[in-house]
Amino acid sequence: MSAQMHPRRKTVFLMYHELGRPGLAAQQSAASPYLVAADVFRMQMRAIRSLGLRGLSVSEAMRYPEEPSVCITFDDGYASDWTAAAPILREFGFHATAYVTAGFIGTPGYLTADQLRELDASGVEIGCHSMTHPDFTVLPDAELPRELGAARVQIEAVLGHGVEHFSIPHGRYDQRTLAEAGRAGFRTVANSRPHANGSATGPFELGRVAIGRDVALVDFVDVCGGRTLWRKQLADGARRNLRGLFGACSALRAVAMPFCCPPPTPRT
């Protein structure tokens, strides 16, 4: 059977945030479930290599190579992308994409403009993660161009070249978000829904699996192999259903409140 007759292999996209390392100001947020120790990250990269997988950037992963791979991404633009992640990635010969929040550049704990350029020059692909990290589902229409298009332009001005990939803060978005991402010129949009991606996945619907500080190595290995994603998909679906239910209840209360709980009569 020819290679063209085989379905393209699906690729798991991993989503990291900050790597913990002494001396980083943002490490004071150690309670964050997304803070992964640098030595744990190194162990995970070693596990990827031992599984015979390659670590790819988003641009590389979007070609969906036949060679078994995972895509490695980072959100927010923490300084640890340069100080901790980049050296470990070089150690294993892996690539990655760092999605940067434009408005955070140069603020404590985050990449400076110089670090961002150095990270880019090191081979880590740079993407955009909005201007101010908002919840896009409640963002007014008038603010969408700034959070997408203007954020992209600002990052491109620092780098001196184009930025093609966008990831959604908080993983929450609507069709307005995707439409604006297209107008802003992005080629892909990544969310935080835990499914593997293949050639049939829409480029604006790229799923990713969040890797937090409490992920055991055996579970990490299963995630990279795509073996336990169904459990994460069930949990993610339940969370989204609960958010929808609470949203509906809030809207119902807002409508019913004036009738069931009229305001008190002013004192005279």
C-alpha positions in Angstrom: 0.0 0.0 0.0 1.4 3.4 -0.9 2.1 6.1 1.6 -0.7 8.2 0.1 -3.2 5.5 1.1 -2.3 5.6 4.8 -4.1 8.2 7.0 -1.9 10.9 8.3 -0.7 10.4 11.9 -2.4 12.6 14.5 -0.1 14.8 16.6 -0.6 15.7 20.3 0.0 19.4 21.0 1.3 20.0 24.5 0.6 23.3 26.3 3.0 24.6 28.9 3.1 27.9 30.8 5.9 28.8 33.2 8.9 26.7 34.2 10.0 27.1 37.8 13.6 28.0 38.4 15.3 29.9 41.2 15.6 33.6 40.7 12.5 34.0 38.5 10.2 36.7 39.9 7.1 35.0 38.5 7.9 31.9 40.5 6.3 33.5 43.5 3.1 32.2 41.9 4.2 28.7 42.9 0.7 27.8 43.8 -0.2 27.9 40.1 -1.2 24.4 38.8 0.6 25.3 35.5 4.0 26.0 37.1 6.2 23.0 36.0 9.7 22.6 37.6 12.5 22.9 35.1 14.0 19.5 36.1 10.5 17.9 35.6 10.3 19.5 32.1 13.8 18.0 31.3 12.5 14.6 32.4 9.5 14.9 30.2 11.6 15.9 27.2 13.8 12.9 27.9 10.6 10.7 28.0 9.6 12.1 24.6 12.9 11.2 23.1 12.8 7.7 24.6 9.4 7.2 23.0 11.0 7.9 19.6 9.1 11.1 19.2 10.3 14.5 17.9 9.4 17.8 19.5 8.1 20.2 16.9 7.0 23.8 16.6 3.4 24.6 15.4 4.6 25.3 11.8 6.4 22.0 11.7 3.5 20.1 13.3 1.0 21.6 10.8 2.8 19.6 8.1 1.7 16.5 10.0 4.9 14.5 9.2 4.7 10.7 9.2 7.5 10.6 11.8 6.0 10.2 15.3 6.0 13.6 17.0 4.5 15.9 19.5 4.1 19.7 19.3 5.5 21.7 22.2 3.9 25.1 23.0 4.2 27.7 25.8 1.5 30.3 26.7 1.8 33.8 28.1 5.4 34.7 27.4 7.1 34.0 30.7 10.8 34.8 31.0 11.4 31.1 31.7 10.7 30.4 28.0 14.2 31.8 27.4 16.0 31.2 30.6 14.8 27.6 31.3 12.9 26.1 28.4 15.1 27.1 25.5 18.3 25.5 26.9 16.5 22.2 27.6 14.9 22.2 24.2 18.4 22.7 22.6 19.7 19.8 24.8 17.3 17.4 23.1 17.2 19.0 19.7 13.5 19.8 20.0 11.6 22.8 18.6 8.7 24.6 20.1 6.3 27.6 19.8 6.1 30.3 22.4 2.8 32.3 22.3 3.5 35.7 23.8 1.1 38.2 25.4 2.1 41.4 23.7 1.1 43.7 26.6 3.2 41.6 29.1 6.5 42.1 27.2 9.0 43.8 29.6 6.9 43.4 32.7 8.3 41.5 35.8 8.5 37.8 35.3 7.9 38.0 31.5 10.1 38.1 28.5 11.8 41.4 27.7 12.1 42.6 24.1 15.7 41.5 24.0 14.9 38.1 25.4 12.1 37.7 22.9 14.5 38.4 20.0 17.1 36.0 21.5 14.4 33.3 21.9 13.3 33.8 18.3 16.9 33.6 17.1 17.5 30.4 19.1 14.9 28.6 16.9 11.9 28.8 19.1 9.0 29.9 17.0 7.1 33.0 18.3 3.3 33.2 18.3 0.8 35.6 19.7 -1.4 35.2 22.8 -3.4 38.4 22.6 -2.6 41.9 23.9 -3.9 41.7 27.5 -4.9 38.0 28.0 -8.7 38.7 28.1 -11.7 36.3 28.1 -12.8 36.6 24.5 -16.3 35.4 25.2 -17.1 38.6 27.1 -14.9 41.0 25.1 -16.8 43.8 23.4 -16.5 43.7 19.6 -14.7 47.0 19.5 -11.8 45.5 21.5 -11.2 42.5 19.3 -8.9 44.2 16.7 -6.6 45.4 19.4 -6.4 42.0 21.2 -5.6 40.2 17.9 -4.4 42.4 15.0 -2.7 45.1 17.1 -1.1 42.5 19.3 0.3 40.7 16.3 1.7 43.9 14.9 3.4 44.8 18.2 5.1 41.4 18.4 6.2 41.6 14.8 7.7 45.0 15.4 9.9 43.6 18.2 11.0 40.6 16.0 11.3 42.2 12.7 9.3 39.5 10.9 5.8 38.0 10.6 3.9 36.0 13.3 1.5 33.4 12.0 0.1 31.5 15.0 -2.3 32.5 17.8 -3.4 30.8 21.0 -6.5 31.7 22.9 -6.2 32.9 26.5 -8.1 30.8 29.1 -9.2 28.6 26.2 -12.5 30.4 25.9 -13.6 31.8 22.6 -16.5 32.2 20.2 -17.0 32.6 16.4 -16.3 36.3 16.7 -12.8 35.4 18.0 -12.0 33.1 15.1 -13.4 35.5 12.5 -11.2 38.3 13.9 -8.2 36.0 14.0 -8.7 35.4 10.3 -9.0 39.2 9.6 -5.8 39.7 11.6 -3.9 37.4 9.3 -3.2 34.4 11.6 -2.7 31.1 9.9 -3.7 28.9 12.9 -5.6 29.3 16.2 -4.9 26.9 19.1 -7.2 26.4 22.0 -7.1 24.2 25.2 -9.4 21.4 24.2 -7.6 18.1 24.7 -7.7 16.4 21.4 -4.9 15.4 19.0 -4.7 17.1 15.7 -4.5 15.7 12.2 -4.8 16.8 8.6 -8.6 16.9 9.0 -8.4 19.3 12.0 -9.3 22.8 11.0 -6.4 25.2 11.4 -8.4 27.4 13.7 -9.5 24.5 15.9 -6.1 23.1 17.1 -6.5 21.3 20.4 -3.8 21.1 23.1 -3.3 19.2 26.3 -2.3 21.3 29.3 0.7 20.0 31.2 0.7 21.1 34.8 2.8 20.6 37.9 0.9 17.5 39.1 1.2 15.4 35.9 2.9 12.1 36.8 5.4 10.9 34.3 3.4 7.8 33.4 0.4 10.0 32.6 2.6 12.3 30.6 3.8 9.3 28.5 0.2 8.2 27.9 -0.8 11.8 26.8 2.1 11.9 24.3 0.9 8.6 22.9 -2.7 9.8 22.8 -3.8 7.0 24.9 -5.7 8.8 27.7 -7.1 11.8 25.8 -10.7 10.4 25.9 -10.7 10.9 29.7 -9.5 14.5 29.4 -12.1 15.1 26.7 -14.9 13.9 29.0 -13.7 16.1 31.8 -13.3 19.1 29.5 -16.8 18.5 28.1 -18.2 18.4 31.6 -16.5 21.6 32.6 -17.8 23.4 29.5 -21.3 22.1 30.1 -21.2 23.4 33.7 -20.0 26.8 32.5 -22.9 26.9 30.1 -25.3 25.9 32.8 -24.1 28.6 35.2 -24.2 31.2 32.5 -27.8 30.3 31.7 -28.7 30.4 35.4 -27.1 33.8 35.7 -29.0 35.1 32.7 -32.3 33.7 34.1 -31.7 35.3 37.5 -31.0 38.6 35.8 -34.3 38.4 34.0 -36.4 37.1 36.9 -34.9 39.3 39.7 -36.9 42.5 39.0 -40.2 40.5 39.2 -39.5 38.1 42.1 -37.3 40.5 44.1 -38.5 44.1 43.5 -36.3 46.8 44.9 -37.2 48.1 48.4 -39.5 51.1 48.6 -37.5 54.2 49.4 -38.0 55.7 52.8 -39.7 59.0 53.0 
